[in-house]
Amino acid sequence: MTKTAFLTLCFSAALLACSPIQEEKTPFVQQQVIPGELPDPSMIEVDGVFYATGSSNDWGPFYPIYQSKDLKNWDFVDYVFREKPNWTLNSFWAPELFYKDGKFYCYYTARRTDGVSCIGVASTDDISKGFEDHGVIIEWGEEAIDAFVYQEGEDLYITWKAYGLTEGKPIQLLGSKLSKDGLSLEGEAFEVVTAEAESWERGGIEGQTILEHDGYLYMLYSGNACCGANCDYQVGVARAKTMEGPWEKYDGNPILVGNENWKCPGHGTALQKGEDWYYLYHAYPSTGFPNIGRTVLLSQIEWDKNKGWPYFNAESDRGLIVQDFRDDFDGNELNPKWRFDVGIENVSYELSKRKLELKDDSNGQYPAFLGISPDAANGTFETIVEIGGDALKSLTFYVTRDNNLGIGAQGDSLIIWKQSGGNWEELEKIELEPSEKVYLNAQMKEGKEFVFSYSLDGNSWTDLATNVIGDNLAWWSWGMKAGISVKADSATDNQMGSFEAFQIKY
């Protein structure tokens, strides 16, 4: 990982309970620890090394893996899957890492080809070399999501969210024993906890993690709406003496809520380092909310010495990690930060002579897009496009195939365009002077306001549209991506575009 720059902002986590009794010690500073978007983080520790991954949603490759030795500085390792497993369609959510007897496991949620969300499992002996998929392990009615695995003595247990799509039935967290090899369920499923509609949970719970402390199993879980502009995610806790319960919810819930700097925190993993417990979870940064998506935070778990329940009450530093990015397309493989929309599979590319040749295989139905998750809501984005050909070659900001905008070259014209709900609109169009290539630039503010400009030499710039509003760039489950796209011209069958570089500066 390159060196990070931390921009200070205030942040605090709230506890809606009586004042707990706590030890005097230097408070832990809550902070972002992995840049960019990574919802639903899972974390394990193996031989002093921590590994983390998170949801991919509808973006491939699938489930990026990071590693750290101190929980604060993380390096990218690889993806769980470079290609999606055969049984899956989309909605790659909530991966759960687990380690046992020299083998790494990933229990993950995906929508099956028939549209039903199930939990699959994959394994590997070397986490840096990808996982072998073993298929579906949990199919439960209309939906099974959000696996968490816990070892109690010699027994393995798996928990998951059920009945989120079952009309007339409350959402529950269920549990079951796992086989010793971790690849199948054993015995009958049992109830862990049930969502309460008339409480802070608003009838929805998910994203659980379990830890043992002073003779109790404590389960941190998330409740209410996880995602999008109307989210109200929060974290509560329940405890039991054994996995099969009974589980008791804390009457001081929720113990972690949003504030003016971080919105809708939740769905994380608790892990011990030395004598201290930490919680790795996601939240939306308020700047750029919700367009930028959910990123990874780390908080220390404190313990009420009187009541025995956990709480969060540390000083906070909103350390927003930003890393400038540049790709000159000078390698033999695409930089692993690039992501593609798995829902349309219309992207093919080739790297050659310090250029990226991008092809739209949908013949203009949708833009073929490769993108990067921005680290922050304010930045400058730039690419170099070869002029010529009837395909539209663009610097693009994208949330779905039907909601995107950008500036691109088509033939001898330069076009600023916007697509909202599938409706395509040209906002501005000019004719370019004869040139072999054009430099395209966009300045983004608050994740939704854009100023576009261009240059024919990379030095002298001309502003075009001065305030394009990306009101179409907010999405429920994932954040906006910035990158490059090609939209084929259906009349001439021109499908290709050539790009020389792409960069982001914060």
TIMARZA-979972 format. One line per field, with one value per residue (C-alpha): residue number from 1; residue in three letters; x, z, y. Coordinates in nm, 3 decimals. Layout:
<nodes>
i: NUM; ...
aa: ALA; ...
px: X; ...
pz: Z; ...
py: Y; ...
</nodes>
This chain:
<nodes>
i: 1; 2; 3; 4; 5; 6; 7; 8; 9; 10; 11; 12; 13; 14; 15; 16; 17; 18; 19; 20; 21; 22; 23; 24; 25; 26; 27; 28; 29; 30; 31; 32; 33; 34; 35; 36; 37; 38; 39; 40; 41; 42; 43; 44; 45; 46; 47; 48; 49; 50; 51; 52; 53; 54; 55; 56; 57; 58; 59; 60; 61; 62; 63; 64; 65; 66; 67; 68; 69; 70; 71; 72; 73; 74; 75; 76; 77; 78; 79; 80; 81; 82; 83; 84; 85; 86; 87; 88; 89; 90; 91; 92; 93; 94; 95; 96; 97; 98; 99; 100; 101; 102; 103; 104; 105; 106; 107; 108; 109; 110; 111; 112; 113; 114; 115; 116; 117; 118; 119; 120; 121; 122; 123; 124; 125; 126; 127; 128; 129; 130; 131; 132; 133; 134; 135; 136; 137; 138; 139; 140; 141; 142; 143; 144; 145; 146; 147; 148; 149; 150; 151; 152; 153; 154; 155; 156; 157; 158; 159; 160; 161; 162; 163; 164; 165; 166; 167; 168; 169; 170; 171; 172; 173; 174; 175; 176; 177; 178; 179; 180; 181; 182; 183; 184; 185; 186; 187; 188; 189; 190; 191; 192; 193; 194; 195; 196; 197; 198; 199; 200; 201; 202; 203; 204; 205; 206; 207; 208; 209; 210; 211; 212; 213; 214; 215; 216; 217; 218; 219; 220; 221; 222; 223; 224; 225; 226; 227; 228; 229; 230; 231; 232; 233; 234; 235; 236; 237; 238; 239; 240; 241; 242; 243; 244; 245; 246; 247; 248; 249; 250; 251; 252; 253; 254; 255; 256; 257; 258; 259; 260; 261; 262; 263; 264; 265; 266; 267; 268; 269; 270; 271; 272; 273; 274; 275; 276; 277; 278; 279; 280; 281; 282; 283; 284; 285; 286; 287; 288; 289; 290; 291; 292; 293; 294; 295; 296; 297; 298; 299; 300; 301; 302; 303; 304; 305; 306; 307; 308; 309; 310; 311; 312; 313; 314; 315; 316; 317; 318; 319; 320; 321; 322; 323; 324; 325; 326; 327; 328; 329; 330; 331; 332; 333; 334; 335; 336; 337; 338; 339; 340; 341; 342; 343; 344; 345; 346; 347; 348; 349; 350; 351; 352; 353; 354; 355; 356; 357; 358; 359; 360; 361; 362; 363; 364; 365; 366; 367; 368; 369; 370; 371; 372; 373; 374; 375; 376; 377; 378; 379; 380; 381; 382; 383; 384; 385; 386; 387; 388; 389; 390; 391; 392; 393; 394; 395; 396; 397; 398; 399; 400; 401; 402; 403; 404; 405; 406; 407; 408; 409; 410; 411; 412; 413; 414; 415; 416; 417; 418; 419; 420; 421; 422; 423; 424; 425; 426; 427; 428; 429; 430; 431; 432; 433; 434; 435; 436; 437; 438; 439; 440; 441; 442; 443; 444; 445; 446; 447; 448; 449; 450; 451; 452; 453; 454; 455; 456; 457; 458; 459; 460; 461; 462; 463; 464; 465; 466; 467; 468; 469; 470; 471; 472; 473; 474; 475; 476; 477; 478; 479; 480; 481; 482; 483; 484; 485; 486; 487; 488; 489; 490; 491; 492; 493; 494; 495; 496; 497; 498; 499; 500; 501; 502; 503; 504; 505; 506
aa: MET; THR; LYS; THR; ALA; PHE; LEU; THR; LEU; CYS; PHE; SER; ALA; ALA; LEU; LEU; ALA; CYS; SER; PRO; ILE; GLN; GLU; GLU; LYS; THR; PRO; PHE; VAL; GLN; GLN; GLN; VAL; ILE; PRO; GLY; GLU; LEU; PRO; ASP; PRO; SER; MET; ILE; GLU; VAL; ASP; GLY; VAL; PHE; TYR; ALA; THR; GLY; SER; SER; ASN; ASP; TRP; GLY; PRO; PHE; TYR; PRO; ILE; TYR; GLN; SER; LYS; ASP; LEU; LYS; ASN; TRP; ASP; PHE; VAL; ASP; TYR; VAL; PHE; ARG; GLU; LYS; PRO; ASN; TRP; THR; LEU; ASN; SER; PHE; TRP; ALA; PRO; GLU; LEU; PHE; TYR; LYS; ASP; GLY; LYS; PHE; TYR; CYS; TYR; TYR; THR; ALA; ARG; ARG; THR; ASP; GLY; VAL; SER; CYS; ILE; GLY; VAL; ALA; SER; THR; ASP; ASP; ILE; SER; LYS; GLY; PHE; GLU; ASP; HIS; GLY; VAL; ILE; ILE; GLU; TRP; GLY; GLU; GLU; ALA; ILE; ASP; ALA; PHE; VAL; TYR; GLN; GLU; GLY; GLU; ASP; LEU; TYR; ILE; THR; TRP; LYS; ALA; TYR; GLY; LEU; THR; GLU; GLY; LYS; PRO; ILE; GLN; LEU; LEU; GLY; SER; LYS; LEU; SER; LYS; ASP; GLY; LEU; SER; LEU; GLU; GLY; GLU; ALA; PHE; GLU; VAL; VAL; THR; ALA; GLU; ALA; GLU; SER; TRP; GLU; ARG; GLY; GLY; ILE; GLU; GLY; GLN; THR; ILE; LEU; GLU; HIS; ASP; GLY; TYR; LEU; TYR; MET; LEU; TYR; SER; GLY; ASN; ALA; CYS; CYS; GLY; ALA; ASN; CYS; ASP; TYR; GLN; VAL; GLY; VAL; ALA; ARG; ALA; LYS; THR; MET; GLU; GLY; PRO; TRP; GLU; LYS; TYR; ASP; GLY; ASN; PRO; ILE; LEU; VAL; GLY; ASN; GLU; ASN; TRP; LYS; CYS; PRO; GLY; HIS; GLY; THR; ALA; LEU; GLN; LYS; GLY; GLU; ASP; TRP; TYR; TYR; LEU; TYR; HIS; ALA; TYR; PRO; SER; THR; GLY; PHE; PRO; ASN; ILE; GLY; ARG; THR; VAL; LEU; LEU; SER; GLN; ILE; GLU; TRP; ASP; LYS; ASN; LYS; GLY; TRP; PRO; TYR; PHE; ASN; ALA; GLU; SER; ASP; ARG; GLY; LEU; ILE; VAL; GLN; ASP; PHE; ARG; ASP; ASP; PHE; ASP; GLY; ASN; GLU; LEU; ASN; PRO; LYS; TRP; ARG; PHE; ASP; VAL; GLY; ILE; GLU; ASN; VAL; SER; TYR; GLU; LEU; SER; LYS; ARG; LYS; LEU; GLU; LEU; LYS; ASP; ASP; SER; ASN; GLY; GLN; TYR; PRO; ALA; PHE; LEU; GLY; ILE; SER; PRO; ASP; ALA; ALA; ASN; GLY; THR; PHE; GLU; THR; ILE; VAL; GLU; ILE; GLY; GLY; ASP; ALA; LEU; LYS; SER; LEU; THR; PHE; TYR; VAL; THR; ARG; ASP; ASN; ASN; LEU; GLY; ILE; GLY; ALA; GLN; GLY; ASP; SER; LEU; ILE; ILE; TRP; LYS; GLN; SER; GLY; GLY; ASN; TRP; GLU; GLU; LEU; GLU; LYS; ILE; GLU; LEU; GLU; PRO; SER; GLU; LYS; VAL; TYR; LEU; ASN; ALA; GLN; MET; LYS; GLU; GLY; LYS; GLU; PHE; VAL; PHE; SER; TYR; SER; LEU; ASP; GLY; ASN; SER; TRP; THR; ASP; LEU; ALA; THR; ASN; VAL; ILE; GLY; ASP; ASN; LEU; ALA; TRP; TRP; SER; TRP; GLY; MET; LYS; ALA; GLY; ILE; SER; VAL; LYS; ALA; ASP; SER; ALA; THR; ASP; ASN; GLN; MET; GLY; SER; PHE; GLU; ALA; PHE; GLN; ILE; LYS; TYR
px: 0.000; 0.126; 0.162; -0.168; -0.271; -0.507; -0.738; -0.869; -1.239; -1.432; -1.629; -1.801; -1.988; -2.294; -2.408; -2.775; -2.744; -2.647; -2.293; -2.070; -1.788; -1.460; -1.090; -0.866; -0.651; -0.548; -0.853; -0.830; -0.881; -1.152; -1.049; -1.095; -0.838; -0.897; -0.952; -1.248; -1.566; -1.575; -1.911; -1.978; -1.615; -1.510; -1.179; -0.970; -0.625; -0.378; -0.028; -0.021; -0.153; -0.503; -0.701; -1.012; -1.258; -1.598; -1.894; -1.849; -2.218; -2.247; -1.881; -1.609; -1.359; -1.520; -1.441; -1.109; -0.874; -0.645; -0.387; -0.241; -0.019; -0.149; -0.518; -0.448; -0.228; -0.364; -0.224; -0.422; -0.363; -0.599; -0.964; -1.149; -1.275; -1.149; -1.447; -1.789; -1.882; -2.106; -2.411; -2.410; -2.573; -2.501; -2.540; -2.208; -2.258; -2.124; -1.823; -1.724; -1.361; -1.278; -0.958; -0.916; -0.638; -0.434; -0.725; -0.896; -1.272; -1.497; -1.871; -2.039; -2.381; -2.475; -2.791; -2.829; -2.914; -3.280; -3.273; -3.268; -2.994; -2.803; -2.485; -2.195; -1.857; -1.511; -1.170; -0.798; -0.467; -0.310; -0.521; -0.303; -0.384; -0.763; -1.035; -1.194; -1.573; -1.773; -2.118; -2.425; -2.415; -2.737; -3.059; -3.339; -3.671; -3.670; -3.334; -3.033; -2.761; -2.492; -2.311; -2.094; -1.895; -1.794; -1.604; -1.727; -1.495; -1.467; -1.795; -1.834; -2.148; -2.276; -2.536; -2.728; -3.014; -3.343; -3.694; -3.600; -3.825; -4.089; -4.419; -4.579; -4.278; -4.031; -3.666; -3.452; -3.089; -3.067; -2.787; -2.677; -2.385; -2.133; -1.957; -1.595; -1.476; -1.694; -1.868; -2.215; -2.478; -2.536; -2.850; -3.151; -3.137; -3.218; -3.331; -3.071; -3.262; -3.571; -3.608; -3.851; -4.057; -4.133; -3.774; -3.459; -3.428; -3.735; -3.797; -3.466; -3.145; -2.835; -2.455; -2.377; -2.039; -1.975; -1.701; -1.638; -1.573; -1.583; -1.794; -2.048; -2.083; -2.158; -2.314; -2.287; -2.553; -2.690; -3.047; -3.270; -3.203; -2.847; -2.813; -2.884; -3.000; -3.265; -3.041; -3.053; -2.817; -2.717; -2.543; -2.682; -2.567; -2.707; -2.542; -2.574; -2.383; -2.374; -2.431; -2.771; -2.882; -3.104; -2.982; -3.060; -3.068; -2.912; -3.170; -2.926; -2.925; -2.819; -2.457; -2.324; -2.513; -2.438; -2.347; -2.271; -1.950; -2.024; -2.366; -2.529; -2.248; -2.267; -2.214; -1.867; -1.641; -1.506; -1.152; -0.906; -0.554; -0.358; -0.594; -0.810; -1.113; -1.178; -1.470; -1.410; -1.727; -1.857; -2.014; -2.092; -1.876; -2.114; -1.922; -2.047; -2.324; -2.447; -2.275; -1.930; -2.053; -1.957; -1.600; -1.419; -1.381; -1.207; -1.330; -1.220; -1.475; -1.489; -1.645; -1.874; -1.712; -2.039; -2.290; -2.056; -2.189; -1.970; -1.989; -1.814; -1.693; -1.359; -1.226; -1.248; -1.049; -1.214; -0.892; -1.007; -0.747; -0.690; -0.443; -0.380; -0.410; -0.251; -0.251; -0.045; -0.158; 0.204; 0.176; 0.061; -0.232; -0.497; -0.437; -0.643; -0.820; -1.024; -1.377; -1.645; -2.024; -2.102; -2.465; -2.408; -2.076; -2.016; -1.653; -1.349; -1.009; -0.649; -0.333; -0.074; 0.192; 0.093; -0.269; -0.593; -0.815; -1.167; -1.454; -1.831; -1.968; -2.332; -2.321; -2.422; -2.699; -2.495; -2.156; -1.870; -1.721; -1.410; -1.400; -1.226; -1.401; -1.312; -1.148; -1.318; -1.601; -1.371; -1.108; -0.981; -1.011; -0.833; -0.783; -0.641; -0.854; -0.756; -0.980; -1.153; -1.412; -1.784; -1.784; -1.820; -1.505; -1.554; -1.429; -1.725; -1.895; -2.114; -2.344; -2.549; -2.581; -2.875; -2.735; -2.407; -2.258; -1.937; -1.743; -1.638; -1.505; -1.708; -1.573; -1.456; -1.700; -1.672; -1.990; -2.095; -2.371; -2.591; -2.798; -3.071; -3.301; -3.185; -3.271; -2.974; -2.922; -2.650; -2.581; -2.321; -2.153; -1.867; -1.652; -1.284; -0.992; -0.798; -0.588; -0.479; -0.595; -0.781; -0.721; -1.042; -1.072; -1.344; -1.340; -1.578; -1.721; -1.925; -1.950; -2.218; -2.109; -1.883; -1.689; -1.567; -1.280; -1.056; -0.715; -0.548; -0.195; -0.229; -0.133; -0.394; -0.741; -1.089; -1.384; -1.712; -2.011; -1.934; -2.183; -2.321; -2.523; -2.493; -2.834; -2.844; -2.530; -2.679; -2.762; -2.905; -2.635; -2.309; -2.124; -2.037; -1.731; -1.508; -1.337; -1.352; -1.620; -1.691; -2.041; -2.052; -2.214; -2.483; -2.507; -2.141; -2.067; -1.769; -1.717; -1.360; -1.193; -0.829; -0.711; -0.353; -0.382; -0.618; -0.552; -0.721; -0.585; -0.734
pz: 0.000; -0.076; 0.197; 0.318; 0.404; 0.694; 0.688; 1.035; 1.104; 1.428; 1.490; 1.791; 1.862; 2.085; 2.362; 2.457; 2.811; 3.166; 3.213; 3.229; 3.474; 3.285; 3.350; 3.319; 3.010; 2.693; 2.464; 2.131; 1.829; 1.597; 1.236; 0.882; 0.805; 0.446; 0.173; -0.061; -0.056; 0.130; 0.295; 0.540; 0.640; 0.779; 0.956; 1.089; 1.247; 1.145; 1.297; 1.384; 1.048; 1.012; 0.693; 0.589; 0.302; 0.226; -0.009; -0.384; -0.463; -0.844; -0.910; -1.012; -0.932; -0.618; -0.251; -0.228; 0.044; 0.255; 0.521; 0.820; 1.121; 1.334; 1.229; 1.104; 0.796; 0.532; 0.203; -0.083; -0.133; -0.403; -0.461; -0.334; -0.690; -1.016; -1.193; -1.042; -0.935; -1.180; -0.953; -0.897; -1.079; -0.885; -0.542; -0.395; -0.031; 0.317; 0.284; 0.610; 0.650; 0.877; 0.943; 1.078; 1.064; 0.797; 0.567; 0.487; 0.429; 0.281; 0.345; 0.112; -0.003; -0.370; -0.574; -0.747; -1.117; -1.023; -0.829; -0.476; -0.239; -0.085; 0.116; -0.054; 0.074; -0.077; 0.062; 0.000; 0.156; 0.041; 0.076; -0.178; -0.458; -0.477; -0.345; -0.474; -0.466; -0.308; -0.398; -0.187; 0.181; 0.297; 0.099; 0.325; 0.173; -0.018; 0.115; 0.330; 0.376; 0.615; 0.743; 1.055; 1.176; 1.538; 1.700; 2.047; 2.186; 1.921; 1.756; 1.458; 1.426; 1.148; 1.189; 0.918; 0.850; 0.742; 0.640; 0.516; 0.214; 0.377; 0.404; 0.747; 0.925; 1.141; 1.040; 1.247; 1.297; 1.283; 1.370; 1.295; 1.364; 1.085; 0.983; 1.092; 0.741; 0.740; 0.416; 0.526; 0.797; 1.075; 1.284; 1.308; 1.269; 1.582; 1.652; 1.785; 1.802; 1.637; 1.506; 1.691; 1.482; 1.767; 1.876; 1.740; 1.513; 1.311; 1.238; 1.063; 1.199; 1.028; 1.008; 1.329; 1.488; 1.803; 2.066; 2.407; 2.714; 3.084; 3.042; 2.797; 2.422; 2.300; 1.961; 1.802; 1.533; 1.312; 1.283; 1.070; 0.710; 0.596; 0.281; 0.067; 0.140; 0.391; 0.589; 0.969; 1.050; 1.413; 1.624; 1.922; 2.133; 2.282; 2.498; 2.593; 2.778; 2.475; 2.101; 2.125; 2.379; 2.512; 2.390; 2.589; 2.418; 2.603; 2.730; 2.650; 2.276; 2.038; 2.143; 1.820; 1.607; 1.338; 1.384; 1.180; 1.032; 0.986; 0.891; 0.940; 1.104; 1.131; 0.993; 1.113; 1.288; 1.642; 1.699; 1.986; 1.967; 2.286; 2.573; 2.370; 2.151; 1.829; 1.590; 1.215; 1.046; 0.774; 0.765; 0.510; 0.523; 0.552; 0.285; -0.043; 0.125; -0.012; -0.350; -0.229; -0.054; 0.270; 0.392; 0.671; 1.025; 1.331; 1.687; 2.018; 2.222; 2.585; 2.872; 3.148; 3.461; 3.649; 3.403; 3.188; 2.857; 2.580; 2.468; 2.241; 2.401; 2.251; 2.119; 1.745; 1.449; 1.110; 0.936; 0.576; 0.380; 0.029; -0.224; -0.559; -0.838; -1.182; -1.440; -1.758; -1.885; -1.921; -1.771; -1.902; -1.661; -1.556; -1.219; -0.959; -0.845; -1.167; -1.130; -1.382; -1.373; -1.345; -1.440; -1.811; -1.898; -2.195; -2.121; -2.301; -2.319; -2.427; -2.295; -2.560; -2.616; -2.305; -2.414; -2.298; -2.585; -2.442; -2.629; -2.582; -2.651; -2.616; -2.943; -2.773; -2.548; -2.239; -2.193; -2.138; -1.816; -1.604; -1.279; -0.952; -0.619; -0.525; -0.184; -0.122; -0.245; -0.380; -0.644; -0.997; -1.260; -1.594; -1.892; -2.245; -2.536; -2.897; -3.132; -3.421; -3.471; -3.405; -3.062; -2.768; -2.551; -2.214; -1.874; -1.681; -1.339; -1.301; -1.049; -1.274; -1.644; -1.656; -1.430; -1.527; -1.678; -1.838; -2.106; -2.418; -2.772; -3.065; -3.413; -3.420; -3.147; -2.773; -2.579; -2.217; -2.151; -1.875; -1.848; -1.582; -1.547; -1.890; -2.057; -2.252; -2.277; -2.445; -2.221; -2.443; -2.775; -2.955; -3.259; -3.188; -3.383; -3.572; -3.324; -3.255; -2.894; -2.634; -2.260; -2.057; -1.705; -1.439; -1.103; -0.856; -0.548; -0.274; -0.490; -0.711; -0.867; -1.175; -1.381; -1.713; -1.926; -2.211; -2.363; -2.689; -2.551; -2.179; -2.081; -2.202; -2.074; -2.181; -1.943; -2.080; -1.858; -1.527; -1.295; -1.396; -1.108; -1.056; -0.897; -1.071; -0.897; -0.567; -0.538; -0.266; -0.217; -0.356; -0.426; -0.748; -0.951; -1.160; -1.471; -1.847; -2.081; -2.444; -2.593; -2.932; -3.230; -3.343; -3.692; -3.783; -3.549; -3.410; -3.062; -2.967; -2.777; -2.692; -2.365; -2.282; -1.908; -1.618; -1.294; -0.977; -0.755; -0.418
py: 0.000; 0.347; 0.605; 0.746; 1.096; 1.140; 1.443; 1.523; 1.548; 1.510; 1.193; 1.039; 0.715; 0.732; 0.501; 0.518; 0.378; 0.468; 0.592; 0.284; 0.231; 0.237; 0.218; 0.523; 0.482; 0.656; 0.655; 0.476; 0.697; 0.565; 0.590; 0.475; 0.205; 0.089; 0.351; 0.353; 0.150; -0.183; -0.262; -0.546; -0.611; -0.949; -1.005; -1.293; -1.325; -1.598; -1.620; -1.250; -1.132; -0.989; -1.048; -0.855; -0.859; -0.707; -0.700; -0.657; -0.605; -0.615; -0.538; -0.780; -0.910; -1.046; -0.984; -0.796; -0.922; -0.701; -0.784; -0.599; -0.660; -0.371; -0.332; 0.021; -0.019; -0.254; -0.388; -0.536; -0.911; -1.041; -1.128; -1.434; -1.490; -1.343; -1.501; -1.554; -1.909; -2.096; -2.098; -1.720; -1.430; -1.107; -0.942; -1.058; -0.961; -1.018; -1.251; -1.418; -1.527; -1.820; -2.017; -2.368; -2.628; -2.454; -2.379; -2.048; -2.043; -1.779; -1.806; -1.560; -1.443; -1.430; -1.433; -1.768; -1.786; -1.831; -1.500; -1.648; -1.527; -1.820; -1.867; -2.040; -2.153; -2.156; -2.253; -2.226; -2.326; -1.997; -1.681; -1.499; -1.744; -1.739; -1.973; -2.293; -2.273; -2.557; -2.425; -2.349; -2.440; -2.264; -2.226; -2.100; -2.007; -1.680; -1.565; -1.658; -1.391; -1.264; -1.574; -1.569; -1.871; -1.930; -2.217; -2.319; -2.581; -2.850; -2.753; -2.520; -2.309; -2.087; -1.812; -1.627; -1.386; -1.543; -1.437; -1.091; -1.149; -1.370; -1.188; -1.196; -1.348; -1.149; -1.143; -1.378; -1.466; -1.845; -2.084; -2.439; -2.667; -2.707; -3.025; -3.059; -2.975; -2.659; -2.752; -2.862; -2.809; -3.063; -3.103; -2.876; -2.497; -2.295; -1.941; -1.699; -1.367; -1.219; -0.864; -0.638; -0.400; -0.160; -0.104; 0.061; -0.247; -0.137; -0.504; -0.571; -0.728; -0.869; -0.844; -1.034; -1.115; -1.318; -1.298; -1.455; -1.238; -1.328; -1.639; -1.497; -1.505; -1.153; -1.096; -0.753; -0.718; -0.442; -0.323; -0.102; 0.013; -0.054; 0.143; 0.446; 0.797; 0.682; 0.447; 0.440; 0.153; 0.101; -0.164; -0.353; -0.646; -0.968; -1.234; -1.600; -1.869; -2.100; -2.070; -2.236; -1.979; -1.847; -1.507; -1.191; -0.851; -0.557; -0.307; -0.025; -0.096; 0.046; 0.090; 0.243; 0.496; 0.752; 1.116; 1.427; 1.284; 0.914; 0.782; 0.443; 0.241; -0.135; -0.486; -0.567; -0.816; -0.817; -0.945; -0.949; -0.805; -0.857; -0.779; -0.542; -0.604; -0.412; -0.380; -0.344; -0.215; 0.012; 0.359; 0.628; 0.941; 1.235; 1.427; 1.285; 1.084; 0.850; 0.868; 0.763; 0.449; 0.277; 0.254; 0.065; 0.201; 0.058; 0.117; -0.027; -0.219; -0.109; -0.308; -0.187; -0.334; -0.307; -0.453; -0.659; -0.528; -0.380; -0.018; 0.234; 0.553; 0.650; 0.977; 0.989; 1.111; 1.088; 0.991; 0.986; 0.790; 0.921; 0.785; 0.947; 0.691; 0.676; 0.400; 0.441; 0.101; -0.004; -0.353; -0.687; -0.707; -0.458; -0.291; -0.486; -0.169; -0.162; -0.304; -0.400; -0.429; -0.803; -0.751; -0.690; -0.857; -0.628; -0.537; -0.674; -0.507; -0.542; -0.377; -0.295; -0.028; 0.172; 0.188; 0.028; -0.082; -0.106; -0.272; -0.248; -0.595; -0.479; -0.281; 0.042; -0.087; 0.000; 0.169; -0.074; 0.060; 0.005; 0.201; 0.281; 0.345; 0.704; 0.749; 1.083; 1.302; 1.574; 1.512; 1.565; 1.290; 1.278; 1.050; 1.068; 0.947; 0.886; 1.085; 0.910; 0.641; 0.660; 0.495; 0.736; 0.718; 0.887; 0.985; 0.846; 0.847; 0.541; 0.373; 0.144; 0.071; 0.316; 0.589; 0.752; 1.066; 1.185; 1.366; 1.183; 1.203; 1.071; 1.124; 1.487; 1.593; 1.631; 1.551; 1.598; 1.348; 1.215; 0.899; 0.887; 0.589; 0.476; 0.808; 0.945; 1.323; 1.532; 1.830; 1.998; 1.920; 2.096; 2.024; 1.961; 2.099; 1.829; 1.630; 1.273; 1.273; 1.476; 1.514; 1.497; 1.637; 1.642; 1.815; 1.651; 1.821; 1.653; 1.342; 1.496; 1.827; 1.822; 2.073; 1.929; 2.057; 1.940; 2.002; 1.908; 1.933; 1.854; 2.208; 2.456; 2.370; 2.481; 2.459; 2.332; 2.260; 2.429; 2.264; 1.926; 1.780; 1.405; 1.361; 1.022; 0.890; 0.774; 0.406; 0.184; -0.078; 0.060; 0.380; 0.553; 0.449; 0.679; 0.552; 0.510; 0.383; 0.306; 0.319; 0.151; 0.317; 0.076; 0.227; 0.177; -0.116; 0.077; -0.074; 0.024; 0.304; 0.368; 0.528; 0.624; 0.695; 0.752; 0.934; 1.060; 1.338; 1.436
</nodes>
